[in-house]
Amino acid sequence: MNSSSILLIDGYCGDVSATLSILDPQIEIYYDDGIATTLWSDSNFIWAVRFTAPSYPSVISKAKLQFYDPYALGSYTATVHVYEDNSGVPGNDLIIPFTTTIDVFYPHWDWVDLNVSINGDFWIGISAPGDALGPYALVDSGTTTSRSLGGDGSTWYYLGGDLLIRAFVNEGRGIIPINNEIPFYTIDDNPTICYNMGDGDSCNTTWMVNATGDINSSYNFFTIYESIQYPISPAETNKVNITIVELLYEIFSINLLEGWNLISVPLKLNNNSLGYALSSIEGNYGTVFSYGSWEQLDSDSIVNETIGLWVKMLVEDNLTINGVLPVNPLFNLKQGYNLIGYPSLEEKNISHVFADVSDNLINVWMYENYTWKSFDPKKTLNTIETVKPGFGYWVKVNESVSWTFNETFK
């Protein structure tokens, strides 16, 4: 079966009817009493709080935290974690940890934006700045609930109170569980709240969704709804059976000059043979190489969106490719040089694209219009400013590293 990245049924997935209203997203979960009394100065700890949402599935929309900056350092770069719960301590990361700037301190609160789907208890962890001068984590004056821990990520310690870290969750809104536990996600968080509803009233709306599934496969579609005003337990709408009936393809084109071109295939193809990928320029290209064995590729050689290709054109021509956007392609970069593709249709700032491997990156090279261009993160003057779809890139790293492109790059 072919795999699709977009579910398409005449543009919509059917009408869904729910009684009463869909819950407002701004549900604040916290266990502290709001009064900071104790600071923790451990400079290399991760401070974490375990949260229980009112119902599942839910989405964590943001975190709220209060740290203390007694020496007026002004800001620090924190690493943010969202862990699953593992029998009362943080377990596996639910997201790739990311960095953010904390620059608002006690007595005020700072915010961290999140968008994480959850189906059980979760932990939000914030790293300490690694500086003995702070800023410091704050604990309240209340009774310890055993929900606040500090540790190095593997060993955790209970604290004498609750950390001033809070979570905001969105119950069921924007998540539609299906029979194999892979969720659909609504576009633009619709539908919105149904206002001014009375007993027995109905709220009817159309949901548009993004989804991943197999062509010609069927799924049950429903949503969770709950009353804001009335004390009624959460419930489900009637299930609507939907079928993926069509793949939504992207079309990409790039001009290739006579002679050598360093290119890549930015889309996931139905057929991964080189001959299929280059079918639009058949007869107008000669030799094709990729990095590895440095053997010449033939029409049956396997290619995909993660590799770069040297293509020698006999005449100038436009390469046109049909396919779907790749979903989280994985790069296993080896120490030294790697010839990779760029699996995206959007031109992006090069520092942004390689942010996840910035600690390992030595340099990047591309070949465009018969000219070599380069990027070195340690230099201020570089000839590569953006990463462009359809080009191949030489990437040198200081050690082997696995690198997953996520939705940021699509």
Secondary structure per residue as TSV (DSSP state, phi and psi in degrees):
chain	resnum	aa	ss	phi	psi
A	1	M	-	360.0	145.7
A	2	N	-	-81.1	148.4
A	3	S	E	-104.1	136.0
A	4	S	E	-107.6	153.1
A	5	S	S	-103.1	-11.2
A	6	I	S	-132.5	132.0
A	7	L	-	-86.9	129.5
A	8	L	-	-137.5	114.5
A	9	I	S	-131.6	90.6
A	10	D	T	52.5	30.4
A	11	G	T	85.3	-13.4
A	12	Y	-	-136.3	166.5
A	13	C	-	-114.7	16.3
A	14	G	-	101.1	165.4
A	15	D	E	-87.8	140.4
A	16	V	E	-122.5	127.5
A	17	S	E	-109.9	131.1
A	18	A	E	-132.8	138.9
A	19	T	E	-84.7	146.3
A	20	L	S	65.9	-140.7
A	21	S	-	-131.0	160.7
A	22	I	-	-86.3	136.7
A	23	L	-	-64.8	139.1
A	24	D	-	-64.2	142.6
A	25	P	S	-72.7	-21.7
A	26	Q	-	-83.4	76.7
A	27	I	E	-107.7	114.2
A	28	E	E	-92.0	127.1
A	29	I	E	-112.6	127.1
A	30	Y	-	-156.5	159.5
A	31	Y	-	-127.3	-10.1
A	32	D	S	-79.0	163.2
A	33	D	-	-94.3	4.3
A	34	G	S	83.8	-0.1
A	35	I	-	-114.2	110.7
A	36	A	E	-79.8	126.7
A	37	T	E	-127.9	-24.8
A	38	T	E	-131.2	139.1
A	39	L	E	-112.0	149.6
A	40	W	E	-115.2	124.7
A	41	S	-	-103.6	5.9
A	42	D	-	-58.5	118.4
A	43	S	T	-83.0	-12.3
A	44	N	T	-119.9	17.8
A	45	F	-	-86.0	159.1
A	46	I	E	-106.4	129.1
A	47	W	E	-100.1	125.5
A	48	A	E	-135.8	144.9
A	49	V	E	-127.2	136.5
A	50	R	E	-92.6	130.2
A	51	F	E	-118.3	146.2
A	52	T	-	-119.7	117.6
A	53	A	-	-76.9	155.3
A	54	P	S	-60.8	-30.8
A	55	S	S	-158.2	165.4
A	56	Y	S	-131.4	148.6
A	57	P	S	-76.0	157.4
A	58	S	E	-143.1	172.0
A	59	V	E	-126.4	128.6
A	60	I	E	-78.9	118.8
A	61	S	E	-93.1	-32.5
A	62	K	E	-168.8	166.7
A	63	A	E	-122.4	151.8
A	64	K	E	-127.5	134.1
A	65	L	E	-147.0	156.5
A	66	Q	-	-133.6	115.7
A	67	F	E	-116.2	166.6
A	68	Y	E	-116.3	132.5
A	69	D	-	-121.5	74.0
A	70	P	T	-67.8	-24.5
A	71	Y	T	-101.0	15.1
A	72	A	-	50.4	47.9
A	73	L	-	-70.9	-24.7
A	74	G	-	96.4	-39.5
A	75	S	-	-170.0	164.2
A	76	Y	E	-155.3	158.5
A	77	T	E	-94.2	116.9
A	78	A	E	-105.5	150.4
A	79	T	E	-99.0	130.5
A	80	V	E	-104.5	131.0
A	81	H	E	-120.3	147.0
A	82	V	E	-126.2	113.9
A	83	Y	E	-106.2	152.4
A	84	E	E	-78.0	158.6
A	85	D	E	-83.3	135.1
A	86	N	E	-124.9	80.0
A	87	S	T	57.1	45.2
A	88	G	T	92.6	2.2
A	89	V	E	-133.5	160.8
A	90	P	E	-60.3	136.7
A	91	G	E	-107.3	-132.7
A	92	N	E	-71.8	150.8
A	93	D	E	-68.1	134.2
A	94	L	S	-87.3	-14.6
A	95	I	S	-134.7	167.0
A	96	I	-	-75.7	118.3
A	97	P	-	-53.5	142.7
A	98	F	E	-134.3	162.7
A	99	T	E	-100.8	149.9
A	100	T	E	-147.6	157.3
A	101	T	E	-93.3	122.5
A	102	I	E	-97.7	115.4
A	103	D	-	-136.7	11.8
A	104	V	-	-120.8	126.6
A	105	F	-	-128.6	172.3
A	106	Y	T	-44.3	135.3
A	107	P	T	-90.3	12.7
A	108	H	S	-100.0	166.2
A	109	W	-	-107.2	143.4
A	110	D	E	-105.8	163.9
A	111	W	E	-126.8	148.0
A	112	V	E	-130.5	121.6
A	113	D	E	-77.7	136.5
A	114	L	E	-136.4	164.0
A	115	N	E	-154.2	78.7
A	116	V	E	-125.6	124.7
A	117	S	E	-79.3	137.6
A	118	I	E	-135.0	151.6
A	119	N	S	-132.2	20.4
A	120	G	S	-177.0	-176.5
A	121	D	-	-54.0	147.2
A	122	F	E	-142.5	161.1
A	123	W	E	-118.1	140.1
A	124	I	E	-109.4	124.1
A	125	G	E	-118.7	137.8
A	126	I	E	-124.2	127.3
A	127	S	E	-76.8	148.2
A	128	A	-	-72.7	161.4
A	129	P	-	-76.1	-7.5
A	130	G	S	73.1	22.4
A	131	D	-	-129.3	126.3
A	132	A	T	-62.9	-18.6
A	133	L	T	-86.3	2.9
A	134	G	-	97.2	-163.8
A	135	P	-	-60.8	163.4
A	136	Y	E	-115.9	152.4
A	137	A	E	-74.9	149.7
A	138	L	E	-116.1	142.1
A	139	V	E	-121.1	146.6
A	140	D	E	-81.1	-175.8
A	141	S	S	-98.5	0.7
A	142	G	S	-85.2	-170.2
A	143	T	-	-79.1	136.9
A	144	T	-	-64.8	134.4
A	145	T	-	-103.0	4.8
A	146	S	S	63.9	18.9
A	147	R	-	-100.2	-10.3
A	148	S	E	-110.2	126.8
A	149	L	E	-131.7	156.3
A	150	G	E	-129.4	144.6
A	151	G	E	-178.7	-175.3
A	152	D	S	-98.3	8.5
A	153	G	S	103.4	-18.4
A	154	S	S	-122.5	-37.3
A	155	T	S	-111.8	131.3
A	156	W	E	-123.6	148.5
A	157	Y	E	-128.9	139.1
A	158	Y	E	-75.5	149.3
A	159	L	-	-108.7	165.3
A	160	G	S	-85.2	36.2
A	161	G	S	165.3	-174.1
A	162	D	-	-101.7	131.3
A	163	L	B	-63.3	147.3
A	164	L	S	-85.2	67.5
A	165	I	E	-128.8	129.1
A	166	R	E	-128.2	161.4
A	167	A	E	-126.4	148.3
A	168	F	E	-115.9	130.3
A	169	V	E	-126.2	158.9
A	170	N	E	-120.9	106.6
A	171	E	E	-74.8	112.8
A	172	G	S	67.7	-15.8
A	173	R	T	-77.8	124.3
A	174	G	T	89.7	0.2
A	175	I	E	-127.5	131.4
A	176	I	E	-125.5	99.8
A	177	P	-	-65.5	145.3
A	178	I	-	-125.7	178.5
A	179	N	T	-63.6	-23.5
A	180	N	T	-103.0	18.8
A	181	E	S	68.6	11.7
A	182	I	-	-94.9	123.0
A	183	P	-	-82.7	150.1
A	184	F	E	-85.5	153.6
A	185	Y	E	-122.0	129.1
A	186	T	E	-72.9	149.2
A	187	I	G	-82.1	129.2
A	188	D	G	59.3	29.0
A	189	D	G	53.3	33.5
A	190	N	-	-93.8	156.5
A	191	P	S	-80.3	162.0
A	192	T	-	-86.4	-174.4
A	193	I	-	-67.4	142.7
A	194	C	-	-94.6	114.5
A	195	Y	-	-91.6	159.9
A	196	N	S	54.9	45.8
A	197	M	-	-97.6	140.3
A	198	G	-	-108.0	179.7
A	199	D	T	-57.9	125.5
A	200	G	T	85.0	-6.5
A	201	D	-	-69.8	157.8
A	202	S	E	-121.1	152.9
A	203	C	E	-121.2	117.1
A	204	N	E	-114.1	133.2
A	205	T	E	-156.0	165.2
A	206	T	E	-108.5	132.3
A	207	W	-	-103.5	135.3
A	208	M	-	-109.2	135.7
A	209	V	E	-132.1	152.3
A	210	N	E	-97.2	144.1
A	211	A	-	-157.0	162.5
A	212	T	-	-123.3	130.7
A	213	G	E	-168.0	-177.7
A	214	D	E	-95.7	142.2
A	215	I	T	-59.5	137.0
A	216	N	T	70.2	8.1
A	217	S	-	-92.7	150.3
A	218	S	E	-112.4	148.7
A	219	Y	E	-138.3	152.5
A	220	N	E	-88.2	130.1
A	221	F	E	-114.8	124.3
A	222	F	-	-158.2	172.8
A	223	T	-	-136.9	163.8
A	224	I	E	-97.2	135.7
A	225	Y	E	-133.9	156.8
A	226	E	-	-153.3	148.8
A	227	S	-	-75.0	140.4
A	228	I	S	-84.0	-40.2
A	229	Q	S	-95.2	-40.6
A	230	Y	S	-93.8	145.2
A	231	P	-	-78.7	68.7
A	232	I	-	-117.7	136.4
A	233	S	-	-67.0	153.7
A	234	P	-	-57.4	149.2
A	235	A	E	-144.8	174.2
A	236	E	E	-110.9	151.8
A	237	T	-	-76.1	168.4
A	238	N	-	-61.8	143.2
A	239	K	-	-76.8	138.5
A	240	V	E	-115.0	122.5
A	241	N	E	-83.5	126.4
A	242	I	E	-125.8	152.7
A	243	T	E	-128.5	136.1
A	244	I	-	-77.5	115.5
A	245	V	-	-113.6	-8.5
A	246	E	-	-156.2	140.2
A	247	L	-	-88.0	138.7
A	248	L	-	-99.6	110.3
A	249	Y	-	-95.2	150.1
A	250	E	E	-102.2	152.0
A	251	I	E	-121.1	128.5
A	252	F	E	-127.8	140.7
A	253	S	E	-136.2	141.2
A	254	I	E	-141.8	140.7
A	255	N	E	-83.0	128.2
A	256	L	E	-111.4	128.9
A	257	L	-	-84.3	158.3
A	258	E	S	-60.3	134.5
A	259	G	E	102.5	-154.8
A	260	W	E	-83.5	136.9
A	261	N	E	-132.8	137.0
A	262	L	E	-103.8	107.6
A	263	I	E	-129.3	176.4
A	264	S	E	-151.1	165.8
A	265	V	-	-101.9	107.4
A	266	P	-	-80.5	-2.4
A	267	L	S	-119.6	156.7
A	268	K	B	-82.5	125.0
A	269	L	-	-97.6	156.8
A	270	N	S	-70.0	-30.8
A	271	N	S	-129.7	121.6
A	272	N	-	-90.9	15.1
A	273	S	B	-77.6	148.5
A	274	L	H	-59.9	-39.9
A	275	G	H	-59.8	-40.6
A	276	Y	H	-67.6	-44.3
A	277	A	H	-60.9	-36.2
A	278	L	T	-105.0	19.6
A	279	S	G	-61.7	-29.0
A	280	S	G	-72.7	-14.9
A	281	I	G	-118.9	22.5
A	282	E	T	-55.8	132.1
A	283	G	T	90.9	-14.3
A	284	N	S	-109.6	5.0
A	285	Y	E	-127.9	156.8
A	286	G	E	-115.0	-101.4
A	287	T	E	-77.1	141.2
A	288	V	E	-132.8	129.7
A	289	F	E	-125.6	155.8
A	290	S	-	-134.0	167.4
A	291	Y	T	-86.5	137.5
A	292	G	T	149.8	-95.0
A	293	S	T	-85.3	-14.4
A	294	W	-	60.5	25.2
A	295	E	-	-86.6	149.8
A	296	Q	B	-66.6	134.0
A	297	L	-	-84.2	149.8
A	298	D	-	-115.5	-178.1
A	299	S	T	-65.2	-20.4
A	300	D	T	-93.5	-3.2
A	301	S	-	-63.8	145.7
A	302	I	B	-88.3	130.5
A	303	V	-	-130.1	158.4
A	304	N	-	-153.5	-173.6
A	305	E	T	-74.1	-7.8
A	306	T	T	-95.4	-8.1
A	307	I	B	-111.7	152.9
A	308	G	E	-97.7	152.9
A	309	L	E	-132.8	133.9
A	310	W	E	-91.4	118.6
A	311	V	E	-121.7	124.7
A	312	K	E	-97.4	114.3
A	313	M	E	-88.1	136.1
A	314	L	S	-78.3	-32.7
A	315	V	S	-143.7	162.6
A	316	E	-	-68.0	139.7
A	317	D	E	-160.7	165.1
A	318	N	E	-102.0	125.6
A	319	L	E	-89.2	124.2
A	320	T	E	-118.5	133.5
A	321	I	E	-128.9	137.2
A	322	N	E	-112.2	135.8
A	323	G	E	-179.1	-171.7
A	324	V	B	-113.6	158.0
A	325	L	-	-65.5	133.1
A	326	P	-	-64.6	148.9
A	327	V	S	-109.2	109.1
A	328	N	S	47.9	55.9
A	329	P	-	-63.6	146.0
A	330	L	E	-106.0	131.6
A	331	F	E	-110.5	125.1
A	332	N	E	-102.0	88.6
A	333	L	E	-78.1	129.4
A	334	K	-	-93.4	153.9
A	335	Q	S	-57.4	131.6
A	336	G	E	102.7	-148.5
A	337	Y	E	-89.3	142.2
A	338	N	E	-133.5	137.2
A	339	L	E	-102.6	107.9
A	340	I	E	-122.0	165.9
A	341	G	-	-98.9	176.6
A	342	Y	-	-123.2	99.1
A	343	P	-	-82.5	64.7
A	344	S	-	-154.9	155.9
A	345	L	S	-104.2	5.5
A	346	E	S	-111.1	132.3
A	347	E	-	-75.4	126.3
A	348	K	E	-129.0	154.6
A	349	N	E	-59.1	134.0
A	350	I	H	-64.5	-35.4
A	351	S	H	-65.3	-35.0
A	352	H	H	-69.1	-44.0
A	353	V	H	-61.9	-42.6
A	354	F	T	-97.9	18.6
A	355	A	G	-59.5	-38.3
A	356	D	G	-69.5	-19.0
A	357	V	G	-121.1	25.3
A	358	S	T	-62.2	-31.3
A	359	D	T	-71.6	-20.5
A	360	N	T	-103.0	-13.3
A	361	L	E	-77.5	128.3
A	362	I	E	-99.6	-52.6
A	363	N	E	-161.8	167.3
A	364	V	E	-134.8	138.1
A	365	W	E	-127.7	146.7
A	366	M	E	-138.7	160.0
A	367	Y	E	-122.7	112.2
A	368	E	E	-136.4	128.0
A	369	N	T	54.3	46.6
A	370	Y	T	64.0	20.1
A	371	T	E	-129.8	134.5
A	372	W	E	-81.5	135.5
A	373	K	E	-129.2	153.2
A	374	S	E	-143.2	161.9
A	375	F	E	-139.2	128.3
A	376	D	-	-126.0	116.8
A	377	P	T	-62.1	-15.5
A	378	K	T	-89.8	-5.7
A	379	K	-	-106.3	151.5
A	380	T	S	-91.0	-25.1
A	381	L	-	-108.2	113.3
A	382	N	-	-131.9	153.1
A	383	T	S	-96.0	-7.7
A	384	I	-	-106.8	119.4
A	385	E	-	-107.5	-31.2
A	386	T	E	-132.3	156.3
A	387	V	E	-99.2	128.7
A	388	K	-	-112.4	140.4
A	389	P	T	-60.9	143.5
A	390	G	T	90.0	-8.8
A	391	F	B	-100.8	153.0
A	392	G	-	-96.9	156.1
A	393	Y	E	-137.9	132.3
A	394	W	E	-83.4	123.4
A	395	V	E	-124.3	122.3
A	396	K	E	-106.9	127.5
A	397	V	E	-123.1	156.6
A	398	N	S	-82.8	-14.0
A	399	E	S	-158.2	161.6
A	400	S	-	-65.8	138.6
A	401	V	E	-152.8	142.2
A	402	S	E	-92.5	139.3
A	403	W	E	-140.5	119.7
A	404	T	E	-105.6	123.1
A	405	F	-	-73.9	128.8
A	406	N	-	-108.8	-167.8
A	407	E	G	-63.3	-16.4
A	408	T	G	-58.7	-29.6
A	409	F	G	-101.0	2.4
A	410	K	-	-84.9	360.0
